[in-house]
Structure formats: structure tokens, C-alpha cells
């Protein structure tokens, strides 16, 4: 097994996932050895599905390397996260793509959201599996906690009324 590599793009993807679901103030998200300057960010919720789309500048505190990334992260419920990240979109293009993705999400056209993500944010994808071997077990626990809460009442009846 190879150790997980941490780089600017991976930390930007981490920011996208964490901001999408779990952080009330993504600008205050602690990324350990990285600083983040949020240039644009929008989170939209429609029942279970959630969309986060944004543009950020991330900088390593150790190497001082920095880069701007654009991302779109779609949460479909439970462990289903589909995200794309790009380090090549300029601000004008990002603004246009942001509007298209947000409009498609508001129309509940999730297929179009995924298509726009893939078309404009490029081949750099991330899912929950991207973060499994990282320090971000908190993300996994937060996602699975809701599923466990839903399942718990169904199993509680076995422990109190039935002998297996």
C-alpha cells in the first residue's frame, strides 16, 4: 500500500467536500498546513441533494506553493459524492459554468449537473473514496451517521422484543 499523497489539488478537493456537507463557515475550515482564500462559493440544498461550487486559492504553509482551483461537488445522500476540480479555469469561465451548474441543480436536473462538472472541470474527479485513507475520517463519520440513525429504530425492536 502506498501512503496517501497530499498536494494542493487534493487539499482543494478536501475543502470542496467538507464545505459542501459539514462546515457552516467554509472560510474557517482548517486544512492543517494549508491556507485557503475563498474567492467564490455557493452551497445549494434541495432536500437530500446538495451542491457546492466554488473558486479558491490554496497555499502550502511549508513550501509556499499556491494555486487557484475551481470545484463543483454534488452530494446525493449517504456516501454518494461526485466532484470535479480544475486548476485551469479563468474567473470569467468559472462564473459562466457556476451559473450553468447552479441552474441545472435548481431544476433538479442532476444528470446535467454531473455532465457540466465533467465537461468544464475536467478529468480530475473526487469521491468519498478519495478521502478514505486520509485523516478525514470525520467526513466519513458525518456521512454515515445519518444512515445509522435511520437504521437504528429498525434494529431496536430486535433487542427488546425478539430473541434471535
DSSP file (Angstrom, degrees, kcal/mol; ACC not computed):
  #  RESIDUE AA STRUCTURE BP1 BP2  ACC     N-H-->O    O-->H-N    N-H-->O    O-->H-N    TCO  KAPPA ALPHA  PHI   PSI    X-CA   Y-CA   Z-CA
    1    1 A X              0   0    0      0, 0.0     2,-0.3     0, 0.0     0, 0.0   0.000 360.0 360.0 360.0 134.6    0.0    0.0    0.0
    2    2 A X        -     0   0    0      1,-0.1     3,-0.1     3,-0.0     2,-0.0  -0.713 360.0-107.8 -92.2 144.8    1.3    3.4   -0.9
    3    3 A X        -     0   0    0     -2,-0.3     2,-0.2     1,-0.1    -1,-0.1  -0.376  41.8 -96.9 -68.2 151.0    0.9    6.3    1.5
    4    4 A X        -     0   0    0    129,-0.3     2,-0.4     1,-0.1    -1,-0.1  -0.475  37.6-135.5 -68.0 134.8   -1.7    9.0    0.6
    5    5 A X        -     0   0    0     -2,-0.2     2,-0.5    -3,-0.1    -1,-0.1  -0.775  12.3-153.0 -93.6 136.5   -0.1   11.9   -1.1
    6    6 A X        +     0   0    0     -2,-0.4     2,-0.3     4,-0.1     3,-0.0  -0.935  28.1 150.0-110.1 128.1   -1.2   15.4    0.0
    7    7 A X     >  -     0   0    0     -2,-0.5     4,-2.4     1,-0.1     5,-0.2  -0.865  59.9 -87.2-144.3 179.3   -0.9   18.2   -2.5
    8    8 A X  H  > S+     0   0    0     -2,-0.3     4,-2.3     1,-0.2     5,-0.2   0.915 124.4  48.8 -59.7 -44.9   -2.6   21.4   -3.3
    9    9 A X  H  > S+     0   0    0      1,-0.2     4,-2.3     2,-0.2    -1,-0.2   0.915 111.3  49.5 -63.7 -42.6   -5.2   19.8   -5.6
   10   10 A X  H  > S+     0   0    0      1,-0.2     4,-2.3     2,-0.2    -1,-0.2   0.900 111.9  48.1 -64.2 -40.6   -6.1   17.1   -3.1
   11   11 A X  H  X S+     0   0    0     -4,-2.4     4,-2.4     2,-0.2    -1,-0.2   0.863 109.6  53.1 -68.3 -35.1   -6.5   19.7   -0.3
   12   12 A X  H  X S+     0   0    0     -4,-2.3     4,-2.1    -5,-0.2    -2,-0.2   0.907 109.7  48.6 -64.7 -40.5   -8.7   21.8   -2.5
   13   13 A X  H  X S+     0   0    0     -4,-2.3     4,-2.2     2,-0.2    -2,-0.2   0.901 109.4  52.9 -64.0 -41.4  -10.9   18.7   -3.2
   14   14 A X  H  X S+     0   0    0     -4,-2.3     4,-2.8     1,-0.2     5,-0.3   0.924 108.2  50.6 -58.4 -44.7  -11.0   18.1    0.6
   15   15 A X  H  X S+     0   0    0     -4,-2.4     4,-2.8     1,-0.2     5,-0.3   0.916 108.2  53.2 -58.6 -44.0  -12.2   21.7    1.1
   16   16 A X  H  X S+     0   0    0     -4,-2.1     4,-1.5     2,-0.2    -2,-0.2   0.916 113.5  41.9 -59.9 -45.2  -14.9   21.1   -1.6
   17   17 A X  H  X S+     0   0    0     -4,-2.2     4,-1.5     2,-0.2     5,-0.4   0.941 117.1  46.1 -69.0 -48.0  -16.2   18.0    0.2
   18   18 A X  H  X>S+     0   0    0     -4,-2.8     4,-2.0     1,-0.2     5,-1.4   0.897 114.3  47.7 -64.2 -40.4  -16.0   19.4    3.7
   19   19 A X  H  <5S+     0   0    0     -4,-2.8    -1,-0.2    -5,-0.3    -2,-0.2   0.832 107.4  58.6 -69.5 -31.2  -17.6   22.7    2.8
   20   20 A X  H  <5S+     0   0    0     -4,-1.5    -1,-0.2    -5,-0.3    -2,-0.2   0.888 126.2   6.9 -66.1 -40.9  -20.4   21.0    0.9
   21   21 A X  H  <5S+     0   0    0     -4,-1.5    -2,-0.2    -5,-0.1    -3,-0.2   0.798 130.5  28.6-111.9 -36.3  -21.7   19.0    3.8
   22   22 A X  T  <5S+     0   0    0     -4,-2.0     2,-0.5    -5,-0.4    -3,-0.2   0.624  90.5  78.0-120.0 -15.6  -20.2   19.7    7.1
   23   23 A X      < -     0   0    0     -5,-1.4     3,-0.4     1,-0.2    -1,-0.1  -0.868  46.5-164.0-108.2 128.3  -18.9   23.2    7.6
   24   24 A X  S    S+     0   0    0     -2,-0.5     2,-0.4     1,-0.3    -1,-0.2   0.835  94.8  30.4 -72.3 -32.3  -21.2   26.1    8.4
   25   25 A X    >   -     0   0    0      1,-0.1     3,-2.2     2,-0.0    -1,-0.3  -0.792  68.3-177.6-128.5  88.3  -18.4   28.6    7.5
   26   26 A X  G >  S+     0   0    0     -2,-0.4     3,-1.5    -3,-0.4    -1,-0.1   0.748  80.0  68.9 -61.5 -22.1  -16.1   27.1    4.9
   27   27 A X  G 3  S+     0   0    0      1,-0.3    -1,-0.3    -3,-0.1     9,-0.2   0.741 100.8  49.2 -66.5 -20.1  -13.8   30.1    5.0
   28   28 A X  G <  S+     0   0    0     -3,-2.2    -1,-0.3     2,-0.1     2,-0.2   0.296  79.1 132.6-100.4   8.7  -12.8   29.0    8.5
   29   29 A X    <   -     0   0    0     -3,-1.5     2,-0.6    -4,-0.1     7,-0.2  -0.436  54.6-134.2 -65.7 126.6  -12.1   25.4    7.6
   30   30 A X        +     0   0    0     -2,-0.2     3,-0.1     1,-0.1     5,-0.1  -0.738  25.8 177.5 -86.7 119.3   -8.7   24.3    9.0
   31   31 A X  B >   -A   34   0A   0      3,-0.6     3,-0.7    -2,-0.6     2,-0.7  -0.132  35.3-132.9-111.9  35.0   -6.6   22.4    6.4
   32   32 A X  T 3  S+     0   0    0      1,-0.3    -1,-0.2    29,-0.0     0, 0.0  -0.320  90.8  18.1  56.4 -98.7   -3.6   22.0    8.7
   33   33 A X  T 3  S+     0   0    0     -2,-0.7    28,-3.5    -3,-0.1    29,-0.6   0.171 117.9  76.0 -91.7  19.2   -0.6   23.0    6.6
   34   34 A X  E <   -AB  31  60A   0     -3,-0.7    -3,-0.6    26,-0.2     2,-0.4  -0.959  61.9-150.6-130.7 146.6   -2.6   24.9    4.0
   35   35 A X  E     - B   0  59A   0     24,-2.6    24,-2.5    -2,-0.4     2,-0.4  -0.916  15.2-156.2-112.4 146.4   -4.3   28.3    3.9
   36   36 A X  E     - B   0  58A   0     -2,-0.4     2,-0.6    22,-0.2    22,-0.2  -0.973  11.0-166.1-126.0 133.3   -7.3   28.9    1.8
   37   37 A X  E     - B   0  57A   0     20,-2.9    20,-2.6    -2,-0.4     2,-0.6  -0.970  20.2-143.9-115.5 114.1   -8.7   32.1    0.4
   38   38 A X  E     + B   0  56A   0     -2,-0.6    18,-0.2    18,-0.2     3,-0.1  -0.670  22.6 175.4 -81.3 119.2  -12.2   31.6   -0.9
   39   39 A X  E    S-     0   0A   0     16,-2.3     2,-0.3    -2,-0.6    17,-0.2   0.783  72.2  -1.0 -92.1 -32.7  -12.8   33.8   -4.0
   40   40 A X  E     + B   0  55A   0     15,-2.0    15,-2.7     2,-0.0    -1,-0.4  -0.969  68.3 168.5-155.9 142.5  -16.3   32.5   -4.7
   41   41 A X  E     + B   0  54A   0     -2,-0.3     2,-0.3    13,-0.2    13,-0.2  -0.949   6.7 173.6-159.7 137.2  -18.6   30.0   -3.0
   42   42 A X  E     - B   0  53A   0     11,-2.2    11,-2.5    -2,-0.3     2,-0.5  -0.979   9.0-166.9-144.0 134.4  -22.2   28.9   -3.1
   43   43 A X  E     - B   0  52A   0     -2,-0.3     2,-0.4     9,-0.2     9,-0.2  -0.988  10.4-173.4-119.2 128.5  -23.9   26.0   -1.4
   44   44 A X  E     - B   0  51A   0      7,-2.8     7,-2.8    -2,-0.5     2,-0.4  -0.976   3.8-163.6-124.0 133.3  -27.4   25.0   -2.6
   45   45 A X  E     + B   0  50A   0     -2,-0.4     5,-0.2     5,-0.2     2,-0.1  -0.932  15.4 174.0-118.6 142.7  -29.6   22.4   -0.9
   46   46 A X  E >   - B   0  49A   0      3,-2.6     3,-0.8    -2,-0.4     2,-0.4  -0.627  69.4 -65.4-142.7  78.4  -32.6   20.7   -2.3
   47   47 A X  T 3  S-     0   0    0      1,-0.3    -1,-0.2    -2,-0.1     0, 0.0  -0.640 117.5 -11.9  73.3-128.8  -33.7   18.0    0.3
   48   48 A X  T 3  S+     0   0    0     -2,-0.4    -1,-0.3    -3,-0.1    29,-0.2   0.935 120.8  83.0 -71.5 -47.0  -31.0   15.4    0.5
   49   49 A X  E <   -B   46   0A   0     -3,-0.8    -3,-2.6    27,-0.2     2,-0.3  -0.304  59.3-177.7 -62.5 141.2  -29.0   16.5   -2.6
   50   50 A X  E     -BC  45  75A   0     25,-2.0    25,-3.1    -5,-0.2     2,-0.4  -0.984  11.7-158.5-137.2 148.6  -26.6   19.4   -2.0
   51   51 A X  E     -BC  44  74A   0     -7,-2.8    -7,-2.8    -2,-0.3     2,-0.4  -0.993   5.5-173.5-128.7 134.1  -24.3   21.2   -4.4
   52   52 A X  E     +BC  43  73A   0     21,-2.4    21,-3.1    -2,-0.4     2,-0.4  -0.998   9.2 174.9-123.4 131.0  -21.2   23.2   -3.5
   53   53 A X  E     +BC  42  72A   0    -11,-2.5   -11,-2.2    -2,-0.4     2,-0.3  -1.000  16.3 139.2-135.2 136.5  -19.5   25.2   -6.2
   54   54 A X  E     -BC  41  71A   0     17,-2.2    17,-2.6    -2,-0.4     2,-0.4  -0.981  42.9-127.7-165.6 174.2  -16.6   27.5   -5.7
   55   55 A X  E     +BC  40  70A   0    -15,-2.7   -16,-2.3    -2,-0.3   -15,-2.0  -0.999  33.9 169.9-135.1 130.7  -13.3   29.0   -6.5
   56   56 A X  E     -BC  38  69A   0     13,-2.8    13,-2.9    -2,-0.4     2,-0.5  -0.975  31.3-136.9-143.9 155.9  -10.4   29.1   -4.0
   57   57 A X  E     -BC  37  68A   0    -20,-2.6   -20,-2.9    -2,-0.3     2,-0.4  -0.971  26.6-166.6-111.9 125.1   -6.8   29.9   -3.8
   58   58 A X  E     -BC  36  67A   0      9,-2.6     9,-2.0    -2,-0.5     2,-0.4  -0.914   4.5-171.7-118.6 140.8   -4.8   27.4   -1.7
   59   59 A X  E     -BC  35  66A   0    -24,-2.5   -24,-2.6    -2,-0.4     2,-0.4  -0.995  22.1-127.8-136.1 133.8   -1.3   27.9   -0.4
   60   60 A X  E  >  -B   34   0A   0      5,-2.8     4,-1.2    -2,-0.4   -26,-0.2  -0.651   8.5-153.7 -78.3 130.7    1.1   25.5    1.4
   61   61 A X  T  4 S+     0   0    0    -28,-3.5    -1,-0.1    -2,-0.4   -27,-0.1   0.719  95.1  46.3 -73.8 -21.1    2.5   26.9    4.6
   62   62 A X  T  4 S+     0   0    0    -29,-0.6    -1,-0.1     3,-0.1   -28,-0.1   0.928 128.4  18.1 -86.9 -51.0    5.5   24.6    4.2
   63   63 A X  T  4 S-     0   0    0      2,-0.1    -2,-0.1     0, 0.0     3,-0.1   0.612  89.6-133.0 -98.5 -14.0    6.5   25.1    0.5
   64   64 A X     <  +     0   0    0     -4,-1.2     2,-0.1     1,-0.3    -3,-0.1   0.564  54.2 149.3  67.2  10.5    4.7   28.4   -0.1
   65   65 A X        -     0   0    0     -6,-0.1    -5,-2.8     2,-0.0     2,-0.3  -0.485  23.1-178.1 -67.8 144.5    3.4   26.8   -3.4
   66   66 A X  E     +C   59   0A   0     -7,-0.2     2,-0.3    -2,-0.1    -7,-0.2  -0.992  13.5 169.1-147.4 155.0    0.0   28.2   -4.3
   67   67 A X  E     -C   58   0A   0     -9,-2.0    -9,-2.6    -2,-0.3     2,-0.4  -0.985  31.2-117.1-160.2 154.5   -2.7   27.7   -7.0
   68   68 A X  E     -C   57   0A   0     -2,-0.3     2,-0.3   -11,-0.2   -11,-0.2  -0.855  32.5-173.4 -99.3 133.6   -6.3   28.6   -7.8
   69   69 A X  E     -C   56   0A   0    -13,-2.9   -13,-2.8    -2,-0.4     2,-0.4  -0.936  14.7-154.7-126.2 149.2   -8.8   25.8   -8.1
   70   70 A X  E     +CD  55  86A   0     16,-3.0    16,-2.8    -2,-0.3     2,-0.3  -0.948  23.0 179.6-117.2 141.8  -12.4   25.7   -9.2
   71   71 A X  E     -CD  54  85A   0    -17,-2.6   -17,-2.2    -2,-0.4     2,-0.3  -0.972  25.1-165.4-144.0 157.3  -14.7   22.9   -7.9
   72   72 A X  E     -CD  53  84A   0     12,-2.0    12,-2.2    -2,-0.3     2,-0.5  -0.959  15.0-174.1-139.6 124.4  -18.2   21.5   -8.1
   73   73 A X  E     -CD  52  83A   0    -21,-3.1   -21,-2.4    -2,-0.3     2,-0.5  -0.983   5.2-164.4-125.9 125.2  -19.2   18.9   -5.5
   74   74 A X  E     -CD  51  82A   0      8,-3.1     8,-2.7    -2,-0.5     2,-0.5  -0.938   2.8-161.4-112.2 122.1  -22.6   17.1   -5.7
   75   75 A X  E     +CD  50  81A   0    -25,-3.1   -25,-2.0    -2,-0.5     6,-0.2  -0.912  10.9 178.1-104.4 124.5  -23.8   15.2   -2.6
   76   76 A X  E     -     0   0A   0      4,-3.0   -27,-0.2    -2,-0.5     5,-0.1   0.426  55.5 -80.0-105.4  -1.5  -26.6   12.7   -3.4
   77   77 A X  E >  S+ D   0  80A   0      3,-0.6     3,-2.5     1,-0.3    -1,-0.3  -0.254  93.6  16.9 115.4 154.7  -27.0   11.2    0.0
   78   78 A X  T 3  S-     0   0    0      1,-0.3    -1,-0.3    65,-0.2    67,-0.1  -0.270 132.3 -20.7  49.1-121.5  -25.3    8.7    2.3
   79   79 A X  T 3  S+     0   0    0     -3,-0.1     2,-0.9    65,-0.1    49,-0.4   0.245 103.8 118.4 -99.5  14.0  -21.8    8.1    0.8
   80   80 A X  E <   +D   77   0A   0     -3,-2.5    -4,-3.0    47,-0.1    -3,-0.6  -0.715  29.9 155.0 -93.4 103.3  -22.5    9.3   -2.7
   81   81 A X  E     -D   75   0A   0     -2,-0.9     2,-0.5    -6,-0.2    47,-0.4  -0.993  18.2-173.8-125.8 130.6  -20.3   12.3   -3.6
   82   82 A X  E     +D   74   0A   0     -8,-2.7    -8,-3.1    -2,-0.4     2,-0.3  -0.982  18.5 162.7-125.3 119.2  -19.4   13.3   -7.1
   83   83 A X  E     -DE  73 126A   0     43,-1.9    43,-2.4    -2,-0.5     2,-0.3  -0.972  21.8-165.3-139.1 152.3  -17.0   16.1   -7.5
   84   84 A X  E     -DE  72 125A   0    -12,-2.2   -12,-2.0    -2,-0.3     2,-0.4  -0.971   8.1-165.2-132.6 150.1  -14.7   17.6  -10.1
   85   85 A X  E     -D   71   0A   0     39,-2.6    39,-0.4    -2,-0.3     2,-0.4  -0.994   2.8-171.2-138.5 142.3  -11.9   20.1   -9.7
   86   86 A X  E     -D   70   0A   0    -16,-2.8   -16,-3.0    -2,-0.4    36,-0.1  -0.994  19.5-172.0-136.3 139.8  -10.0   22.2  -12.1
   87   87 A X  S    S+     0   0    0     -2,-0.4   -19,-0.2   -18,-0.2    -1,-0.1   0.192  83.5  63.1-107.7  14.0   -6.9   24.3  -11.8
   88   88 A X        +     0   0    0    -18,-0.1     2,-0.2    33,-0.1    -1,-0.1   0.566  68.1 107.1-118.5 -10.9   -7.2   25.8  -15.3
   89   89 A X        -     0   0    0    -21,-0.1     2,-0.1   -19,-0.1    -3,-0.0  -0.495  59.6-138.9 -73.1 135.5  -10.5   27.8  -15.5
   90   90 A X     >  -     0   0    0     -2,-0.2     4,-2.7     1,-0.1     5,-0.2  -0.434  30.5-100.5 -83.0 170.9  -10.2   31.6  -15.5
   91   91 A X  H  > S+     0   0    0      1,-0.2     4,-2.5     2,-0.2     5,-0.2   0.873 120.2  52.0 -63.1 -40.4  -12.6   33.7  -13.5
   92   92 A X  H  > S+     0   0    0      2,-0.2     4,-1.7     1,-0.2    -1,-0.2   0.929 113.3  43.9 -63.5 -45.6  -14.9   34.6  -16.4
   93   93 A X  H  > S+     0   0    0      1,-0.2     4,-2.6     2,-0.2     5,-0.2   0.915 112.1  53.7 -65.3 -43.0  -15.3   31.0  -17.5
   94   94 A X  H  X S+     0   0    0     -4,-2.7     4,-3.2     1,-0.2     5,-0.2   0.928 106.1  52.8 -56.5 -46.7  -15.8   29.9  -13.9
   95   95 A X  H  X S+     0   0    0     -4,-2.5     4,-1.8     1,-0.2    -1,-0.2   0.891 111.3  46.5 -58.7 -41.0  -18.6   32.4  -13.5
   96   96 A X  H  X S+     0   0    0     -4,-1.7     4,-1.9     2,-0.2    -1,-0.2   0.923 114.9  45.6 -67.1 -44.5  -20.4   31.1  -16.6
   97   97 A X  H  X S+     0   0    0     -4,-2.6     4,-2.9     2,-0.2     5,-0.3   0.897 109.3  56.4 -66.2 -40.5  -20.0   27.5  -15.5
   98   98 A X  H  X S+     0   0    0     -4,-3.2     4,-2.7    -5,-0.2     5,-0.2   0.933 107.8  48.2 -55.1 -47.8  -21.1   28.3  -12.0
   99   99 A X  H  X S+     0   0    0     -4,-1.8     4,-2.4    -5,-0.2    -1,-0.2   0.904 112.2  48.8 -62.1 -42.0  -24.3   29.8  -13.3
  100  100 A X  H  X S+     0   0    0     -4,-1.9     4,-2.3     2,-0.2    -2,-0.2   0.925 113.5  45.8 -64.7 -45.2  -25.0   26.7  -15.5
  101  101 A X  H  X S+     0   0    0     -4,-2.9     4,-2.4     2,-0.2    -2,-0.2   0.934 114.1  48.1 -64.5 -46.2  -24.4   24.2  -12.8
  102  102 A X  H  X S+     0   0    0     -4,-2.7     4,-2.5    -5,-0.3    -2,-0.2   0.907 112.0  49.8 -62.6 -42.5  -26.5   26.1  -10.2
  103  103 A X  H  X S+     0   0    0     -4,-2.4     4,-1.3    -5,-0.2    -1,-0.2   0.920 111.3  48.7 -62.1 -44.4  -29.4   26.5  -12.7
  104  104 A X  H  <>S+     0   0    0     -4,-2.3     5,-2.6     1,-0.2     3,-0.2   0.906 112.4  48.8 -63.0 -41.2  -29.3   22.8  -13.6
  105  105 A X  H ><5S+     0   0    0     -4,-2.4     3,-2.0     1,-0.2    -2,-0.2   0.921 108.3  52.9 -64.8 -43.9  -29.3   21.9   -9.8
  106  106 A X  H 3<5S+     0   0    0     -4,-2.5    -1,-0.2     1,-0.3    -2,-0.2   0.763 107.6  52.6 -64.4 -24.0  -32.2   24.2   -9.1
  107  107 A X  T 3<5S-     0   0    0     -4,-1.3    -1,-0.3    -3,-0.2    -2,-0.2   0.336 116.2-118.1 -89.7   5.8  -34.2   22.5  -11.9
  108  108 A X  T < 5 +     0   0    0     -3,-2.0     2,-1.1     1,-0.2    -3,-0.2   0.784  68.7 142.0  60.9  30.1  -33.4   19.1  -10.2
  109  109 A X     >< +     0   0    0     -5,-2.6     4,-1.8     1,-0.2     3,-0.3  -0.670  15.7 164.9 -99.9  77.4  -31.5   18.0  -13.3
  110  110 A X  H  > S+     0   0    0     -2,-1.1     4,-2.4     1,-0.2    -1,-0.2   0.810  71.1  59.8 -68.3 -30.2  -28.7   16.1  -11.6
  111  111 A X  H  > S+     0   0    0      1,-0.2     4,-2.2     2,-0.2    -1,-0.2   0.906 107.0  46.9 -61.8 -41.1  -27.6   14.4  -14.8
  112  112 A X  H  > S+     0   0    0     -3,-0.3     4,-2.8     2,-0.2     5,-0.2   0.883 108.7  55.2 -68.2 -37.6  -27.0   17.7  -16.3
  113  113 A X  H  X S+     0   0    0     -4,-1.8     4,-2.5     2,-0.2    -2,-0.2   0.951 110.5  45.3 -58.0 -49.0  -25.1   18.9  -13.2
  114  114 A X  H  X S+     0   0    0     -4,-2.4     4,-2.5     1,-0.2    -2,-0.2   0.904 112.7  51.5 -62.7 -41.6  -22.8   15.8  -13.5
  115  115 A X  H  X S+     0   0    0     -4,-2.2     4,-2.4     2,-0.2    -1,-0.2   0.908 111.0  46.8 -61.8 -43.1  -22.3   16.4  -17.2
  116  116 A X  H  X>S+     0   0    0     -4,-2.8     4,-2.7     2,-0.2     5,-0.5   0.908 111.1  52.8 -65.7 -41.7  -21.4   20.1  -16.8
  117  117 A X  H  X5S+     0   0    0     -4,-2.5     4,-2.2    -5,-0.2     5,-0.3   0.945 113.4  43.1 -56.9 -48.6  -19.0   19.1  -14.0
  118  118 A X  H  X5S+     0   0    0     -4,-2.5     4,-0.5     1,-0.2    -2,-0.2   0.881 116.6  47.2 -68.0 -38.1  -17.3   16.6  -16.2
  119  119 A X  H  <5S+     0   0    0     -4,-2.4    -2,-0.2    -5,-0.2    -1,-0.2   0.921 125.4  24.7 -69.7 -44.6  -17.2   18.9  -19.2
  120  120 A X  H  <5S+     0   0    0     -4,-2.7    -3,-0.2    -5,-0.2    -2,-0.2   0.757 121.4  48.7 -99.7 -26.8  -15.9   22.0  -17.6
  121  121 A X  H  <<S-     0   0    0     -4,-2.2     3,-0.5    -5,-0.5   -36,-0.3   0.517 100.2-141.5 -95.1  -3.4  -14.0   20.9  -14.6
  122  122 A X     <  -     0   0    0     -4,-0.5    -1,-0.2    -5,-0.3    -2,-0.1  -0.197  38.8 -40.3  83.4-168.8  -12.0   18.3  -16.4
  123  123 A X  S    S+     0   0    0    -39,-0.1     2,-1.2    -4,-0.1    -1,-0.2   0.515  97.3 105.2 -80.3  -5.8  -10.8   14.8  -15.6
  124  124 A X        +     0   0    0     -3,-0.5   -39,-2.6   -39,-0.4     2,-0.2  -0.645  52.2 172.3 -82.6 101.1   -9.8   15.4  -12.0
  125  125 A X  E     -E   84   0A   0     -2,-1.2     2,-0.3   -41,-0.2   -41,-0.3  -0.661  18.0-165.4-106.8 159.3  -12.6   13.8  -10.0
  126  126 A X  E     +E   83   0A   0    -43,-2.4   -43,-1.9    -2,-0.2     2,-0.2  -0.994  10.2 168.7-144.2 146.9  -13.1   13.1   -6.4
  127  127 A X    >   -     0   0    0     -2,-0.3     3,-1.2   -45,-0.2     4,-0.4  -0.734  57.7 -80.8-135.5-176.7  -15.5   10.9   -4.5
  128  128 A X  G >  S+     0   0    0    -49,-0.4     3,-1.8   -47,-0.4     4,-0.5   0.870 126.5  64.8 -59.3 -34.9  -15.7    9.7   -0.9
  129  129 A X  G >  S+     0   0    0      1,-0.3     3,-0.8     2,-0.2     4,-0.5   0.772  87.9  70.1 -60.1 -25.7  -13.1    7.1   -1.7
  130  130 A X  G <  S+     0   0    0     -3,-1.2    -1,-0.3     1,-0.2    -2,-0.2   0.801 107.4  36.6 -58.6 -29.1  -10.6    9.9   -2.3
  131  131 A X  G X  S+     0   0    0     -3,-1.8     3,-1.4    -4,-0.4     5,-0.4   0.411  87.2  98.4-108.1   0.1  -10.6   10.6    1.4
  132  132 A X  T <  S+     0   0    0     -3,-0.8    -1,-0.1    -4,-0.5    -2,-0.1   0.892  89.5  40.1 -61.0 -42.8  -10.9    7.1    2.9
  133  133 A X  T 3  S+     0   0    0     -4,-0.5  -129,-0.3    -3,-0.1    -1,-0.3   0.257 104.5  88.3 -93.1  15.2   -7.2    6.7    3.6
  134  134 A X  S <  S-     0   0    0     -3,-1.4     3,-0.1     2,-0.1    -3,-0.1  -0.392  96.5 -94.8-101.0-177.7   -6.7   10.2    4.8
  135  135 A X  S    S+     0   0    0      1,-0.2     2,-1.1    -2,-0.1     3,-0.5   0.487  99.3  97.7 -73.6  -2.1   -7.0   11.9    8.2
  136  136 A X    >>  +     0   0    0     -5,-0.4     4,-1.0     1,-0.2     3,-0.9  -0.217  30.0 132.6 -90.1  48.2  -10.6   12.9    7.3
  137  137 A X  H 3>  +     0   0    0     -2,-1.1     4,-2.9     1,-0.2    -1,-0.2   0.756  65.6  73.1 -62.6 -22.9  -12.4   10.1    9.0
  138  138 A X  H 3> S+     0   0    0     -3,-0.5     4,-2.3     1,-0.2    -1,-0.2   0.881  93.7  52.0 -58.5 -39.5  -14.6   12.9   10.3
  139  139 A X  H <> S+     0   0    0     -3,-0.9     4,-2.1     2,-0.2    -1,-0.2   0.938 111.3  46.1 -62.7 -47.0  -16.2   13.3    6.8
  140  140 A X  H  X S+     0   0    0     -4,-1.0     4,-2.5     1,-0.2     5,-0.2   0.916 112.6  50.2 -63.9 -43.8  -16.9    9.6    6.6
  141  141 A X  H  X S+     0   0    0     -4,-2.9     4,-1.8     1,-0.2    -1,-0.2   0.907 110.3  50.3 -61.9 -41.4  -18.4    9.5   10.1
  142  142 A X  H  X S+     0   0    0     -4,-2.3     4,-0.7    -5,-0.2    -1,-0.2   0.891 112.7  46.5 -65.1 -39.0  -20.6   12.5    9.4
  143  143 A X  H  X S+     0   0    0     -4,-2.1     4,-0.7     1,-0.2     3,-0.4   0.920 117.1  42.1 -69.6 -43.5  -22.0   10.9    6.2
  144  144 A X  H  X S+     0   0    0     -4,-2.5     4,-2.3     1,-0.2     5,-0.2   0.707  97.7  76.5 -79.7 -19.0  -22.7    7.5    7.7
  145  145 A X  H  X S+     0   0    0     -4,-1.8     4,-2.2     1,-0.2    -1,-0.2   0.903  94.5  50.0 -58.5 -42.5  -24.1    8.9   11.0
  146  146 A X  H  X S+     0   0    0     -4,-0.7     4,-2.0    -3,-0.4    -1,-0.2   0.910 109.7  50.5 -64.3 -42.1  -27.4    9.8    9.3
  147  147 A X  H  X S+     0   0    0     -4,-0.7     4,-1.9     1,-0.2    -1,-0.2   0.898 110.6  50.0 -62.2 -40.4  -27.7    6.3    7.7
  148  148 A X  H  X S+     0   0    0     -4,-2.3     4,-2.2     1,-0.2    -1,-0.2   0.889 108.1  52.7 -66.2 -38.7  -27.1    4.7   11.2
  149  149 A X  H  X S+     0   0    0     -4,-2.2     4,-0.7     1,-0.2    -1,-0.2   0.887 110.4  48.3 -62.8 -38.5  -29.8    6.9   12.7
  150  150 A X  H  < S+     0   0    0     -4,-2.0     4,-0.4     1,-0.2    -1,-0.2   0.859 116.1  43.2 -69.4 -35.1  -32.3    5.8   10.1
  151  151 A X  H >X S+     0   0    0     -4,-1.9     4,-1.2     1,-0.2     3,-0.8   0.789  95.9  78.3 -81.2 -28.8  -31.4    2.1   10.6
  152  152 A X  H >X S+     0   0    0     -4,-2.2     4,-1.8     1,-0.3     3,-0.6   0.858  89.2  52.2 -54.5 -46.6  -31.3    2.1   14.4
  153  153 A X  H 3X S+     0   0    0     -4,-0.7     4,-0.9     1,-0.2    -1,-0.3   0.855 106.2  56.6 -61.1 -32.4  -35.1    2.1   15.1
  154  154 A X  H <4 S+     0   0    0     -3,-0.8     4,-0.3    -4,-0.4    -1,-0.2   0.841 113.7  38.4 -67.4 -32.6  -35.4   -1.0   12.8
  155  155 A X  H XX S+     0   0    0     -4,-1.2     4,-1.1    -3,-0.6     3,-0.7   0.668 100.8  74.3 -91.5 -18.4  -32.9   -3.0   14.8
  156  156 A X  H 3X S+     0   0    0     -4,-1.8     4,-1.1     1,-0.2     3,-0.3   0.854  88.3  61.3 -63.1 -34.4  -34.0   -1.7   18.2
  157  157 A X  H 3X>S+     0   0    0     -4,-0.9     4,-2.0     1,-0.2     5,-0.5   0.823 100.4  55.3 -64.4 -29.6  -37.1   -3.9   18.1
  158  158 A X  H <>5S+     0   0    0     -3,-0.7     4,-0.9    -4,-0.3    -1,-0.2   0.869 105.5  51.1 -69.8 -36.1  -35.0   -7.0   17.9
  159  159 A X  H  <5S+     0   0    0     -4,-1.1    -1,-0.2    -3,-0.3    -2,-0.2   0.732 120.6  32.5 -75.9 -20.0  -33.1   -6.1   21.1
  160  160 A X  H  <5S+     0   0    0     -4,-1.1    -2,-0.2    -3,-0.2    -1,-0.2   0.686 130.9  21.4-109.1 -22.3  -36.2   -5.6   23.1
  161  161 A X  H  <5S+     0   0    0     -4,-2.0     2,-0.4    -5,-0.2    -3,-0.2   0.619 109.7  56.3-123.8 -16.5  -38.9   -7.9   21.8
  162  162 A X     << -     0   0    0     -4,-0.9     2,-0.6    -5,-0.5    -1,-0.2  -0.956  58.9-144.7-129.9 138.5  -37.3  -10.8   20.0
  163  163 A X              0   0    0     -2,-0.4    -4,-0.1     1,-0.1    -3,-0.0  -0.874 360.0 360.0 -95.6 127.2  -34.8  -13.5   20.8
  164  164 A X              0   0    0     -2,-0.6    -1,-0.1    -6,-0.1    -5,-0.0   0.459 360.0 360.0 -88.1 360.0  -32.7  -14.4   17.8
